[in-house]
Amino acid sequence: VQLQASGGGLVQAGDSLTLSCAASGRTLLNYHMGWFRQAPGKERELVAARSWRRGSTYFEDSVKGRFAISRDMAKNTMYLQMNSLKPEDAGVYYCVASNRWPIVKEVITSWGQGTLVTVSS
């Protein structure tokens, strides 16, 4: 599966932003899906993930209650809805598809290219 992330940009603290991850080659139904974030000088970390097959979700503590993952199967696209954005949410966001749950960085089937989110205070 090939993934294409988009939707990043410059926003102000408190704003909302939705990232998209369009899949091609195979249907998203085959995978557990997630979003990693890499802030400058930091490790790439998993911030949100969802397994529709298992009915499970994961959100990193700092984004719980503010971020949500959804999908549009007609478009074979996953979304990350980010609300009440904070400067610490900034970074390059990567969507991923995995055959493993929970999703771990070392075992990823496919990475999308990153999309940059900048949050001004």
Phi and psi restraints in degrees (range 20) as a CNS / XPLOR table:
assign (resid 1 and name C) (resid 2 and name N)
       (resid 2 and name CA) (resid 2 and name C) 1.0 -107.0 20.0 2
assign (resid 2 and name N) (resid 2 and name CA)
       (resid 2 and name C) (resid 3 and name N) 1.0 138.5 20.0 2
assign (resid 2 and name C) (resid 3 and name N)
       (resid 3 and name CA) (resid 3 and name C) 1.0 -119.5 20.0 2
assign (resid 3 and name N) (resid 3 and name CA)
       (resid 3 and name C) (resid 4 and name N) 1.0 139.0 20.0 2
assign (resid 3 and name C) (resid 4 and name N)
       (resid 4 and name CA) (resid 4 and name C) 1.0 -127.9 20.0 2
assign (resid 4 and name N) (resid 4 and name CA)
       (resid 4 and name C) (resid 5 and name N) 1.0 109.3 20.0 2
assign (resid 4 and name C) (resid 5 and name N)
       (resid 5 and name CA) (resid 5 and name C) 1.0 -91.3 20.0 2
assign (resid 5 and name N) (resid 5 and name CA)
       (resid 5 and name C) (resid 6 and name N) 1.0 147.1 20.0 2
assign (resid 5 and name C) (resid 6 and name N)
       (resid 6 and name CA) (resid 6 and name C) 1.0 -156.9 20.0 2
assign (resid 6 and name N) (resid 6 and name CA)
       (resid 6 and name C) (resid 7 and name N) 1.0 171.4 20.0 2
assign (resid 6 and name C) (resid 7 and name N)
       (resid 7 and name CA) (resid 7 and name C) 1.0 107.3 20.0 2
assign (resid 7 and name N) (resid 7 and name CA)
       (resid 7 and name C) (resid 8 and name N) 1.0 -5.8 20.0 2
assign (resid 7 and name C) (resid 8 and name N)
       (resid 8 and name CA) (resid 8 and name C) 1.0 -67.0 20.0 2
assign (resid 8 and name N) (resid 8 and name CA)
       (resid 8 and name C) (resid 9 and name N) 1.0 166.7 20.0 2
assign (resid 8 and name C) (resid 9 and name N)
       (resid 9 and name CA) (resid 9 and name C) 1.0 172.7 20.0 2
assign (resid 9 and name N) (resid 9 and name CA)
       (resid 9 and name C) (resid 10 and name N) 1.0 -172.0 20.0 2
assign (resid 9 and name C) (resid 10 and name N)
       (resid 10 and name CA) (resid 10 and name C) 1.0 -100.3 20.0 2
assign (resid 10 and name N) (resid 10 and name CA)
       (resid 10 and name C) (resid 11 and name N) 1.0 123.5 20.0 2
assign (resid 10 and name C) (resid 11 and name N)
       (resid 11 and name CA) (resid 11 and name C) 1.0 -132.3 20.0 2
assign (resid 11 and name N) (resid 11 and name CA)
       (resid 11 and name C) (resid 12 and name N) 1.0 167.8 20.0 2
assign (resid 11 and name C) (resid 12 and name N)
       (resid 12 and name CA) (resid 12 and name C) 1.0 -95.8 20.0 2
assign (resid 12 and name N) (resid 12 and name CA)
       (resid 12 and name C) (resid 13 and name N) 1.0 156.0 20.0 2
assign (resid 12 and name C) (resid 13 and name N)
       (resid 13 and name CA) (resid 13 and name C) 1.0 -55.9 20.0 2
assign (resid 13 and name N) (resid 13 and name CA)
       (resid 13 and name C) (resid 14 and name N) 1.0 134.8 20.0 2
assign (resid 13 and name C) (resid 14 and name N)
       (resid 14 and name CA) (resid 14 and name C) 1.0 96.8 20.0 2
assign (resid 14 and name N) (resid 14 and name CA)
       (resid 14 and name C) (resid 15 and name N) 1.0 -15.7 20.0 2
assign (resid 14 and name C) (resid 15 and name N)
       (resid 15 and name CA) (resid 15 and name C) 1.0 -76.9 20.0 2
assign (resid 15 and name N) (resid 15 and name CA)
       (resid 15 and name C) (resid 16 and name N) 1.0 171.3 20.0 2
assign (resid 15 and name C) (resid 16 and name N)
       (resid 16 and name CA) (resid 16 and name C) 1.0 -115.8 20.0 2
assign (resid 16 and name N) (resid 16 and name CA)
       (resid 16 and name C) (resid 17 and name N) 1.0 155.0 20.0 2
assign (resid 16 and name C) (resid 17 and name N)
       (resid 17 and name CA) (resid 17 and name C) 1.0 -153.0 20.0 2
assign (resid 17 and name N) (resid 17 and name CA)
       (resid 17 and name C) (resid 18 and name N) 1.0 142.3 20.0 2
assign (resid 17 and name C) (resid 18 and name N)
       (resid 18 and name CA) (resid 18 and name C) 1.0 -118.6 20.0 2
assign (resid 18 and name N) (resid 18 and name CA)
       (resid 18 and name C) (resid 19 and name N) 1.0 125.0 20.0 2
assign (resid 18 and name C) (resid 19 and name N)
       (resid 19 and name CA) (resid 19 and name C) 1.0 -95.8 20.0 2
assign (resid 19 and name N) (resid 19 and name CA)
       (resid 19 and name C) (resid 20 and name N) 1.0 145.8 20.0 2
assign (resid 19 and name C) (resid 20 and name N)
       (resid 20 and name CA) (resid 20 and name C) 1.0 -117.4 20.0 2
assign (resid 20 and name N) (resid 20 and name CA)
       (resid 20 and name C) (resid 21 and name N) 1.0 150.0 20.0 2
assign (resid 20 and name C) (resid 21 and name N)
       (resid 21 and name CA) (resid 21 and name C) 1.0 -137.3 20.0 2
assign (resid 21 and name N) (resid 21 and name CA)
       (resid 21 and name C) (resid 22 and name N) 1.0 101.8 20.0 2
assign (resid 21 and name C) (resid 22 and name N)
       (resid 22 and name CA) (resid 22 and name C) 1.0 -89.8 20.0 2
assign (resid 22 and name N) (resid 22 and name CA)
       (resid 22 and name C) (resid 23 and name N) 1.0 129.9 20.0 2
assign (resid 22 and name C) (resid 23 and name N)
       (resid 23 and name CA) (resid 23 and name C) 1.0 -105.0 20.0 2
assign (resid 23 and name N) (resid 23 and name CA)
       (resid 23 and name C) (resid 24 and name N) 1.0 146.7 20.0 2
assign (resid 23 and name C) (resid 24 and name N)
       (resid 24 and name CA) (resid 24 and name C) 1.0 -140.9 20.0 2
assign (resid 24 and name N) (resid 24 and name CA)
       (resid 24 and name C) (resid 25 and name N) 1.0 156.2 20.0 2
assign (resid 24 and name C) (resid 25 and name N)
       (resid 25 and name CA) (resid 25 and name C) 1.0 96.7 20.0 2
assign (resid 25 and name N) (resid 25 and name CA)
       (resid 25 and name C) (resid 26 and name N) 1.0 -44.5 20.0 2
assign (resid 25 and name C) (resid 26 and name N)
       (resid 26 and name CA) (resid 26 and name C) 1.0 -146.6 20.0 2
assign (resid 26 and name N) (resid 26 and name CA)
       (resid 26 and name C) (resid 27 and name N) 1.0 160.2 20.0 2
assign (resid 26 and name C) (resid 27 and name N)
       (resid 27 and name CA) (resid 27 and name C) 1.0 -78.0 20.0 2
assign (resid 27 and name N) (resid 27 and name CA)
       (resid 27 and name C) (resid 28 and name N) 1.0 146.5 20.0 2
assign (resid 27 and name C) (resid 28 and name N)
       (resid 28 and name CA) (resid 28 and name C) 1.0 -60.3 20.0 2
assign (resid 28 and name N) (resid 28 and name CA)
       (resid 28 and name C) (resid 29 and name N) 1.0 -22.3 20.0 2
assign (resid 28 and name C) (resid 29 and name N)
       (resid 29 and name CA) (resid 29 and name C) 1.0 -58.0 20.0 2
assign (resid 29 and name N) (resid 29 and name CA)
       (resid 29 and name C) (resid 30 and name N) 1.0 -23.4 20.0 2
assign (resid 29 and name C) (resid 30 and name N)
       (resid 30 and name CA) (resid 30 and name C) 1.0 -78.8 20.0 2
assign (resid 30 and name N) (resid 30 and name CA)
       (resid 30 and name C) (resid 31 and name N) 1.0 -8.3 20.0 2
assign (resid 30 and name C) (resid 31 and name N)
       (resid 31 and name CA) (resid 31 and name C) 1.0 -131.2 20.0 2
assign (resid 31 and name N) (resid 31 and name CA)
       (resid 31 and name C) (resid 32 and name N) 1.0 159.1 20.0 2
assign (resid 31 and name C) (resid 32 and name N)
       (resid 32 and name CA) (resid 32 and name C) 1.0 -87.9 20.0 2
assign (resid 32 and name N) (resid 32 and name CA)
       (resid 32 and name C) (resid 33 and name N) 1.0 140.7 20.0 2
assign (resid 32 and name C) (resid 33 and name N)
       (resid 33 and name CA) (resid 33 and name C) 1.0 -122.3 20.0 2
assign (resid 33 and name N) (resid 33 and name CA)
       (resid 33 and name C) (resid 34 and name N) 1.0 150.9 20.0 2
assign (resid 33 and name C) (resid 34 and name N)
       (resid 34 and name CA) (resid 34 and name C) 1.0 -159.4 20.0 2
assign (resid 34 and name N) (resid 34 and name CA)
       (resid 34 and name C) (resid 35 and name N) 1.0 176.3 20.0 2
assign (resid 34 and name C) (resid 35 and name N)
       (resid 35 and name CA) (resid 35 and name C) 1.0 -130.5 20.0 2
assign (resid 35 and name N) (resid 35 and name CA)
       (resid 35 and name C) (resid 36 and name N) 1.0 127.7 20.0 2
assign (resid 35 and name C) (resid 36 and name N)
       (resid 36 and name CA) (resid 36 and name C) 1.0 -103.4 20.0 2
assign (resid 36 and name N) (resid 36 and name CA)
       (resid 36 and name C) (resid 37 and name N) 1.0 154.3 20.0 2
assign (resid 36 and name C) (resid 37 and name N)
       (resid 37 and name CA) (resid 37 and name C) 1.0 -129.0 20.0 2
assign (resid 37 and name N) (resid 37 and name CA)
       (resid 37 and name C) (resid 38 and name N) 1.0 137.5 20.0 2
assign (resid 37 and name C) (resid 38 and name N)
       (resid 38 and name CA) (resid 38 and name C) 1.0 -125.5 20.0 2
assign (resid 38 and name N) (resid 38 and name CA)
       (resid 38 and name C) (resid 39 and name N) 1.0 112.0 20.0 2
assign (resid 38 and name C) (resid 39 and name N)
       (resid 39 and name CA) (resid 39 and name C) 1.0 -88.3 20.0 2
assign (resid 39 and name N) (resid 39 and name CA)
       (resid 39 and name C) (resid 40 and name N) 1.0 156.9 20.0 2
assign (resid 39 and name C) (resid 40 and name N)
       (resid 40 and name CA) (resid 40 and name C) 1.0 -54.5 20.0 2
assign (resid 40 and name N) (resid 40 and name CA)
       (resid 40 and name C) (resid 41 and name N) 1.0 127.9 20.0 2
assign (resid 40 and name C) (resid 41 and name N)
       (resid 41 and name CA) (resid 41 and name C) 1.0 76.4 20.0 2
assign (resid 41 and name N) (resid 41 and name CA)
       (resid 41 and name C) (resid 42 and name N) 1.0 6.4 20.0 2
assign (resid 41 and name C) (resid 42 and name N)
       (resid 42 and name CA) (resid 42 and name C) 1.0 -120.3 20.0 2
assign (resid 42 and name N) (resid 42 and name CA)
       (resid 42 and name C) (resid 43 and name N) 1.0 164.3 20.0 2
assign (resid 42 and name C) (resid 43 and name N)
       (resid 43 and name CA) (resid 43 and name C) 1.0 -71.9 20.0 2
assign (resid 43 and name N) (resid 43 and name CA)
       (resid 43 and name C) (resid 44 and name N) 1.0 153.6 20.0 2
assign (resid 43 and name C) (resid 44 and name N)
       (resid 44 and name CA) (resid 44 and name C) 1.0 -72.7 20.0 2
assign (resid 44 and name N) (resid 44 and name CA)
       (resid 44 and name C) (resid 45 and name N) 1.0 127.4 20.0 2
assign (resid 44 and name C) (resid 45 and name N)
       (resid 45 and name CA) (resid 45 and name C) 1.0 -127.5 20.0 2
assign (resid 45 and name N) (resid 45 and name CA)
       (resid 45 and name C) (resid 46 and name N) 1.0 149.6 20.0 2
assign (resid 45 and name C) (resid 46 and name N)
       (resid 46 and name CA) (resid 46 and name C) 1.0 -78.7 20.0 2
assign (resid 46 and name N) (resid 46 and name CA)
       (resid 46 and name C) (resid 47 and name N) 1.0 124.9 20.0 2
assign (resid 46 and name C) (resid 47 and name N)
       (resid 47 and name CA) (resid 47 and name C) 1.0 -108.7 20.0 2
assign (resid 47 and name N) (resid 47 and name CA)
       (resid 47 and name C) (resid 48 and name N) 1.0 -26.3 20.0 2
assign (resid 47 and name C) (resid 48 and name N)
       (resid 48 and name CA) (resid 48 and name C) 1.0 -157.5 20.0 2
assign (resid 48 and name N) (resid 48 and name CA)
       (resid 48 and name C) (resid 49 and name N) 1.0 143.1 20.0 2
assign (resid 48 and name C) (resid 49 and name N)
       (resid 49 and name CA) (resid 49 and name C) 1.0 -154.2 20.0 2
assign (resid 49 and name N) (resid 49 and name CA)
       (resid 49 and name C) (resid 50 and name N) 1.0 155.2 20.0 2
assign (resid 49 and name C) (resid 50 and name N)
       (resid 50 and name CA) (resid 50 and name C) 1.0 -148.4 20.0 2
assign (resid 50 and name N) (resid 50 and name CA)
       (resid 50 and name C) (resid 51 and name N) 1.0 137.0 20.0 2
assign (resid 50 and name C) (resid 51 and name N)
       (resid 51 and name CA) (resid 51 and name C) 1.0 -117.1 20.0 2
assign (resid 51 and name N) (resid 51 and name CA)
       (resid 51 and name C) (resid 52 and name N) 1.0 104.1 20.0 2
assign (resid 51 and name C) (resid 52 and name N)
       (resid 52 and name CA) (resid 52 and name C) 1.0 -70.9 20.0 2
assign (resid 52 and name N) (resid 52 and name CA)
       (resid 52 and name C) (resid 53 and name N) 1.0 -30.5 20.0 2
assign (resid 52 and name C) (resid 53 and name N)
       (resid 53 and name CA) (resid 53 and name C) 1.0 -64.3 20.0 2
assign (resid 53 and name N) (resid 53 and name CA)
       (resid 53 and name C) (resid 54 and name N) 1.0 -39.2 20.0 2
assign (resid 53 and name C) (resid 54 and name N)
       (resid 54 and name CA) (resid 54 and name C) 1.0 -96.7 20.0 2
assign (resid 54 and name N) (resid 54 and name CA)
       (resid 54 and name C) (resid 55 and name N) 1.0 -9.2 20.0 2
assign (resid 54 and name C) (resid 55 and name N)
       (resid 55 and name CA) (resid 55 and name C) 1.0 68.9 20.0 2
assign (resid 55 and name N) (resid 55 and name CA)
       (resid 55 and name C) (resid 56 and name N) 1.0 33.7 20.0 2
assign (resid 55 and name C) (resid 56 and name N)
       (resid 56 and name CA) (resid 56 and name C) 1.0 -120.6 20.0 2
assign (resid 56 and name N) (resid 56 and name CA)
       (resid 56 and name C) (resid 57 and name N) 1.0 151.3 20.0 2
assign (resid 56 and name C) (resid 57 and name N)
       (resid 57 and name CA) (resid 57 and name C) 1.0 -134.7 20.0 2
assign (resid 57 and name N) (resid 57 and name CA)
       (resid 57 and name C) (resid 58 and name N) 1.0 158.5 20.0 2
assign (resid 57 and name C) (resid 58 and name N)
       (resid 58 and name CA) (resid 58 and name C) 1.0 -138.6 20.0 2
assign (resid 58 and name N) (resid 58 and name CA)
       (resid 58 and name C) (resid 59 and name N) 1.0 134.2 20.0 2
assign (resid 58 and name C) (resid 59 and name N)
       (resid 59 and name CA) (resid 59 and name C) 1.0 -135.4 20.0 2
assign (resid 59 and name N) (resid 59 and name CA)
       (resid 59 and name C) (resid 60 and name N) 1.0 131.7 20.0 2
assign (resid 59 and name C) (resid 60 and name N)
       (resid 60 and name CA) (resid 60 and name C) 1.0 -61.1 20.0 2
assign (resid 60 and name N) (resid 60 and name CA)
       (resid 60 and name C) (resid 61 and name N) 1.0 145.5 20.0 2
assign (resid 60 and name C) (resid 61 and name N)
       (resid 61 and name CA) (resid 61 and name C) 1.0 -51.6 20.0 2
assign (resid 61 and name N) (resid 61 and name CA)
       (resid 61 and name C) (resid 62 and name N) 1.0 -39.8 20.0 2
assign (resid 61 and name C) (resid 62 and name N)
       (resid 62 and name CA) (resid 62 and name C) 1.0 -71.8 20.0 2
assign (resid 62 and name N) (resid 62 and name CA)
       (resid 62 and name C) (resid 63 and name N) 1.0 -14.6 20.0 2
assign (resid 62 and name C) (resid 63 and name N)
       (resid 63 and name CA) (resid 63 and name C) 1.0 -111.3 20.0 2
assign (resid 63 and name N) (resid 63 and name CA)
       (resid 63 and name C) (resid 64 and name N) 1.0 -3.8 20.0 2
assign (resid 63 and name C) (resid 64 and name N)
       (resid 64 and name CA) (resid 64 and name C) 1.0 -58.2 20.0 2
assign (resid 64 and name N) (resid 64 and name CA)
       (resid 64 and name C) (resid 65 and name N) 1.0 134.3 20.0 2
assign (resid 64 and name C) (resid 65 and name N)
       (resid 65 and name CA) (resid 65 and name C) 1.0 84.7 20.0 2
assign (resid 65 and name N) (resid 65 and name CA)
       (resid 65 and name C) (resid 66 and name N) 1.0 -11.0 20.0 2
assign (resid 65 and name C) (resid 66 and name N)
       (resid 66 and name CA) (resid 66 and name C) 1.0 -115.2 20.0 2
assign (resid 66 and name N) (resid 66 and name CA)
       (resid 66 and name C) (resid 67 and name N) 1.0 -29.8 20.0 2
assign (resid 66 and name C) (resid 67 and name N)
       (resid 67 and name CA) (resid 67 and name C) 1.0 -108.4 20.0 2
assign (resid 67 and name N) (resid 67 and name CA)
       (resid 67 and name C) (resid 68 and name N) 1.0 150.7 20.0 2
assign (resid 67 and name C) (resid 68 and name N)
       (resid 68 and name CA) (resid 68 and name C) 1.0 -145.8 20.0 2
assign (resid 68 and name N) (resid 68 and name CA)
       (resid 68 and name C) (resid 69 and name N) 1.0 148.3 20.0 2
assign (resid 68 and name C) (resid 69 and name N)
       (resid 69 and name CA) (resid 69 and name C) 1.0 -111.8 20.0 2
assign (resid 69 and name N) (resid 69 and name CA)
       (resid 69 and name C) (resid 70 and name N) 1.0 135.1 20.0 2
assign (resid 69 and name C) (resid 70 and name N)
       (resid 70 and name CA) (resid 70 and name C) 1.0 -141.6 20.0 2
assign (resid 70 and name N) (resid 70 and name CA)
       (resid 70 and name C) (resid 71 and name N) 1.0 175.6 20.0 2
assign (resid 70 and name C) (resid 71 and name N)
       (resid 71 and name CA) (resid 71 and name C) 1.0 -147.7 20.0 2
assign (resid 71 and name N) (resid 71 and name CA)
       (resid 71 and name C) (resid 72 and name N) 1.0 157.0 20.0 2
assign (resid 71 and name C) (resid 72 and name N)
       (resid 72 and name CA) (resid 72 and name C) 1.0 -124.9 20.0 2
assign (resid 72 and name N) (resid 72 and name CA)
       (resid 72 and name C) (resid 73 and name N) 1.0 103.3 20.0 2
assign (resid 72 and name C) (resid 73 and name N)
       (resid 73 and name CA) (resid 73 and name C) 1.0 -69.6 20.0 2
assign (resid 73 and name N) (resid 73 and name CA)
       (resid 73 and name C) (resid 74 and name N) 1.0 -27.3 20.0 2
assign (resid 73 and name C) (resid 74 and name N)
       (resid 74 and name CA) (resid 74 and name C) 1.0 -63.4 20.0 2
assign (resid 74 and name N) (resid 74 and name CA)
       (resid 74 and name C) (resid 75 and name N) 1.0 -31.1 20.0 2
assign (resid 74 and name C) (resid 75 and name N)
       (resid 75 and name CA) (resid 75 and name C) 1.0 -100.6 20.0 2
assign (resid 75 and name N) (resid 75 and name CA)
       (resid 75 and name C) (resid 76 and name N) 1.0 -2.8 20.0 2
assign (resid 75 and name C) (resid 76 and name N)
       (resid 76 and name CA) (resid 76 and name C) 1.0 51.0 20.0 2
assign (resid 76 and name N) (resid 76 and name CA)
       (resid 76 and name C) (resid 77 and name N) 1.0 48.4 20.0 2
assign (resid 76 and name C) (resid 77 and name N)
       (resid 77 and name CA) (resid 77 and name C) 1.0 -134.3 20.0 2
assign (resid 77 and name N) (resid 77 and name CA)
       (resid 77 and name C) (resid 78 and name N) 1.0 140.0 20.0 2
assign (resid 77 and name C) (resid 78 and name N)
       (resid 78 and name CA) (resid 78 and name C) 1.0 -108.9 20.0 2
assign (resid 78 and name N) (resid 78 and name CA)
       (resid 78 and name C) (resid 79 and name N) 1.0 151.2 20.0 2
assign (resid 78 and name C) (resid 79 and name N)
       (resid 79 and name CA) (resid 79 and name C) 1.0 -128.6 20.0 2
assign (resid 79 and name N) (resid 79 and name CA)
       (resid 79 and name C) (resid 80 and name N) 1.0 149.0 20.0 2
assign (resid 79 and name C) (resid 80 and name N)
       (resid 80 and name CA) (resid 80 and name C) 1.0 -120.0 20.0 2
assign (resid 80 and name N) (resid 80 and name CA)
       (resid 80 and name C) (resid 81 and name N) 1.0 108.9 20.0 2
assign (resid 80 and name C) (resid 81 and name N)
       (resid 81 and name CA) (resid 81 and name C) 1.0 -88.7 20.0 2
assign (resid 81 and name N) (resid 81 and name CA)
       (resid 81 and name C) (resid 82 and name N) 1.0 121.8 20.0 2
assign (resid 81 and name C) (resid 82 and name N)
       (resid 82 and name CA) (resid 82 and name C) 1.0 -118.5 20.0 2
assign (resid 82 and name N) (resid 82 and name CA)
       (resid 82 and name C) (resid 83 and name N) 1.0 120.2 20.0 2
assign (resid 82 and name C) (resid 83 and name N)
       (resid 83 and name CA) (resid 83 and name C) 1.0 -115.5 20.0 2
assign (resid 83 and name N) (resid 83 and name CA)
       (resid 83 and name C) (resid 84 and name N) 1.0 160.5 20.0 2
assign (resid 83 and name C) (resid 84 and name N)
       (resid 84 and name CA) (resid 84 and name C) 1.0 47.4 20.0 2
assign (resid 84 and name N) (resid 84 and name CA)
       (resid 84 and name C) (resid 85 and name N) 1.0 51.2 20.0 2
assign (resid 84 and name C) (resid 85 and name N)
       (resid 85 and name CA) (resid 85 and name C) 1.0 -62.9 20.0 2
assign (resid 85 and name N) (resid 85 and name CA)
       (resid 85 and name C) (resid 86 and name N) 1.0 144.5 20.0 2
assign (resid 85 and name C) (resid 86 and name N)
       (resid 86 and name CA) (resid 86 and name C) 1.0 -119.5 20.0 2
assign (resid 86 and name N) (resid 86 and name CA)
       (resid 86 and name C) (resid 87 and name N) 1.0 157.0 20.0 2
assign (resid 86 and name C) (resid 87 and name N)
       (resid 87 and name CA) (resid 87 and name C) 1.0 -54.7 20.0 2
assign (resid 87 and name N) (resid 87 and name CA)
       (resid 87 and name C) (resid 88 and name N) 1.0 -33.5 20.0 2
assign (resid 87 and name C) (resid 88 and name N)
       (resid 88 and name CA) (resid 88 and name C) 1.0 -73.1 20.0 2
assign (resid 88 and name N) (resid 88 and name CA)
       (resid 88 and name C) (resid 89 and name N) 1.0 -7.1 20.0 2
assign (resid 88 and name C) (resid 89 and name N)
       (resid 89 and name CA) (resid 89 and name C) 1.0 -81.1 20.0 2
assign (resid 89 and name N) (resid 89 and name CA)
       (resid 89 and name C) (resid 90 and name N) 1.0 -9.0 20.0 2
assign (resid 89 and name C) (resid 90 and name N)
       (resid 90 and name CA) (resid 90 and name C) 1.0 -66.9 20.0 2
assign (resid 90 and name N) (resid 90 and name CA)
       (resid 90 and name C) (resid 91 and name N) 1.0 149.0 20.0 2
assign (resid 90 and name C) (resid 91 and name N)
       (resid 91 and name CA) (resid 91 and name C) 1.0 154.8 20.0 2
assign (resid 91 and name N) (resid 91 and name CA)
       (resid 91 and name C) (resid 92 and name N) 1.0 -176.7 20.0 2
assign (resid 91 and name C) (resid 92 and name N)
       (resid 92 and name CA) (resid 92 and name C) 1.0 -92.9 20.0 2
assign (resid 92 and name N) (resid 92 and name CA)
       (resid 92 and name C) (resid 93 and name N) 1.0 126.4 20.0 2
assign (resid 92 and name C) (resid 93 and name N)
       (resid 93 and name CA) (resid 93 and name C) 1.0 -102.8 20.0 2
assign (resid 93 and name N) (resid 93 and name CA)
       (resid 93 and name C) (resid 94 and name N) 1.0 131.9 20.0 2
assign (resid 93 and name C) (resid 94 and name N)
       (resid 94 and name CA) (resid 94 and name C) 1.0 -119.6 20.0 2
assign (resid 94 and name N) (resid 94 and name CA)
       (resid 94 and name C) (resid 95 and name N) 1.0 129.2 20.0 2
assign (resid 94 and name C) (resid 95 and name N)
       (resid 95 and name CA) (resid 95 and name C) 1.0 -89.7 20.0 2
assign (resid 95 and name N) (resid 95 and name CA)
       (resid 95 and name C) (resid 96 and name N) 1.0 150.0 20.0 2
assign (resid 95 and name C) (resid 96 and name N)
       (resid 96 and name CA) (resid 96 and name C) 1.0 -138.6 20.0 2
assign (resid 96 and name N) (resid 96 and name CA)
       (resid 96 and name C) (resid 97 and name N) 1.0 155.2 20.0 2
assign (resid 96 and name C) (resid 97 and name N)
       (resid 97 and name CA) (resid 97 and name C) 1.0 -122.1 20.0 2
assign (resid 97 and name N) (resid 97 and name CA)
       (resid 97 and name C) (resid 98 and name N) 1.0 137.1 20.0 2
assign (resid 97 and name C) (resid 98 and name N)
       (resid 98 and name CA) (resid 98 and name C) 1.0 -138.0 20.0 2
assign (resid 98 and name N) (resid 98 and name CA)
       (resid 98 and name C) (resid 99 and name N) 1.0 147.5 20.0 2
assign (resid 98 and name C) (resid 99 and name N)
       (resid 99 and name CA) (resid 99 and name C) 1.0 -91.8 20.0 2
assign (resid 99 and name N) (resid 99 and name CA)
       (resid 99 and name C) (resid 100 and name N) 1.0 -1.0 20.0 2
assign (resid 99 and name C) (resid 100 and name N)
       (resid 100 and name CA) (resid 100 and name C) 1.0 -115.3 20.0 2
assign (resid 100 and name N) (resid 100 and name CA)
       (resid 100 and name C) (resid 101 and name N) 1.0 141.5 20.0 2
assign (resid 100 and name C) (resid 101 and name N)
       (resid 101 and name CA) (resid 101 and name C) 1.0 -132.3 20.0 2
assign (resid 101 and name N) (resid 101 and name CA)
       (resid 101 and name C) (resid 102 and name N) 1.0 132.5 20.0 2
assign (resid 101 and name C) (resid 102 and name N)
       (resid 102 and name CA) (resid 102 and name C) 1.0 -63.7 20.0 2
assign (resid 102 and name N) (resid 102 and name CA)
       (resid 102 and name C) (resid 103 and name N) 1.0 156.4 20.0 2
assign (resid 102 and name C) (resid 103 and name N)
       (resid 103 and name CA) (resid 103 and name C) 1.0 -74.4 20.0 2
assign (resid 103 and name N) (resid 103 and name CA)
       (resid 103 and name C) (resid 104 and name N) 1.0 131.7 20.0 2
assign (resid 103 and name C) (resid 104 and name N)
       (resid 104 and name CA) (resid 104 and name C) 1.0 -128.0 20.0 2
assign (resid 104 and name N) (resid 104 and name CA)
       (resid 104 and name C) (resid 105 and name N) 1.0 147.7 20.0 2
assign (resid 104 and name C) (resid 105 and name N)
       (resid 105 and name CA) (resid 105 and name C) 1.0 -60.4 20.0 2
assign (resid 105 and name N) (resid 105 and name CA)
       (resid 105 and name C) (resid 106 and name N) 1.0 -31.6 20.0 2
assign (resid 105 and name C) (resid 106 and name N)
       (resid 106 and name CA) (resid 106 and name C) 1.0 -77.5 20.0 2
assign (resid 106 and name N) (resid 106 and name CA)
       (resid 106 and name C) (resid 107 and name N) 1.0 -14.2 20.0 2
assign (resid 106 and name C) (resid 107 and name N)
       (resid 107 and name CA) (resid 107 and name C) 1.0 -130.1 20.0 2
assign (resid 107 and name N) (resid 107 and name CA)
       (resid 107 and name C) (resid 108 and name N) 1.0 79.9 20.0 2
assign (resid 107 and name C) (resid 108 and name N)
       (resid 108 and name CA) (resid 108 and name C) 1.0 -120.0 20.0 2
assign (resid 108 and name N) (resid 108 and name CA)
       (resid 108 and name C) (resid 109 and name N) 1.0 131.8 20.0 2
assign (resid 108 and name C) (resid 109 and name N)
       (resid 109 and name CA) (resid 109 and name C) 1.0 -74.9 20.0 2
assign (resid 109 and name N) (resid 109 and name CA)
       (resid 109 and name C) (resid 110 and name N) 1.0 -42.9 20.0 2
assign (resid 109 and name C) (resid 110 and name N)
       (resid 110 and name CA) (resid 110 and name C) 1.0 -151.2 20.0 2
assign (resid 110 and name N) (resid 110 and name CA)
       (resid 110 and name C) (resid 111 and name N) 1.0 137.1 20.0 2
assign (resid 110 and name C) (resid 111 and name N)
       (resid 111 and name CA) (resid 111 and name C) 1.0 -108.9 20.0 2
assign (resid 111 and name N) (resid 111 and name CA)
       (resid 111 and name C) (resid 112 and name N) 1.0 137.3 20.0 2
assign (resid 111 and name C) (resid 112 and name N)
       (resid 112 and name CA) (resid 112 and name C) 1.0 -84.2 20.0 2
assign (resid 112 and name N) (resid 112 and name CA)
       (resid 112 and name C) (resid 113 and name N) 1.0 166.0 20.0 2
assign (resid 112 and name C) (resid 113 and name N)
       (resid 113 and name CA) (resid 113 and name C) 1.0 -74.1 20.0 2
assign (resid 113 and name N) (resid 113 and name CA)
       (resid 113 and name C) (resid 114 and name N) 1.0 157.9 20.0 2
assign (resid 113 and name C) (resid 114 and name N)
       (resid 114 and name CA) (resid 114 and name C) 1.0 -77.7 20.0 2
assign (resid 114 and name N) (resid 114 and name CA)
       (resid 114 and name C) (resid 115 and name N) 1.0 157.0 20.0 2
assign (resid 114 and name C) (resid 115 and name N)
       (resid 115 and name CA) (resid 115 and name C) 1.0 -129.6 20.0 2
assign (resid 115 and name N) (resid 115 and name CA)
       (resid 115 and name C) (resid 116 and name N) 1.0 131.4 20.0 2
assign (resid 115 and name C) (resid 116 and name N)
       (resid 116 and name CA) (resid 116 and name C) 1.0 -87.0 20.0 2
assign (resid 116 and name N) (resid 116 and name CA)
       (resid 116 and name C) (resid 117 and name N) 1.0 129.5 20.0 2
assign (resid 116 and name C) (resid 117 and name N)
       (resid 117 and name CA) (resid 117 and name C) 1.0 -115.3 20.0 2
assign (resid 117 and name N) (resid 117 and name CA)
       (resid 117 and name C) (resid 118 and name N) 1.0 124.7 20.0 2
assign (resid 117 and name C) (resid 118 and name N)
       (resid 118 and name CA) (resid 118 and name C) 1.0 -119.8 20.0 2
assign (resid 118 and name N) (resid 118 and name CA)
       (resid 118 and name C) (resid 119 and name N) 1.0 130.5 20.0 2
assign (resid 118 and name C) (resid 119 and name N)
       (resid 119 and name CA) (resid 119 and name C) 1.0 -121.8 20.0 2
assign (resid 119 and name N) (resid 119 and name CA)
       (resid 119 and name C) (resid 120 and name N) 1.0 117.0 20.0 2
assign (resid 119 and name C) (resid 120 and name N)
       (resid 120 and name CA) (resid 120 and name C) 1.0 -91.4 20.0 2
assign (resid 120 and name N) (resid 120 and name CA)
       (resid 120 and name C) (resid 121 and name N) 1.0 145.5 20.0 2
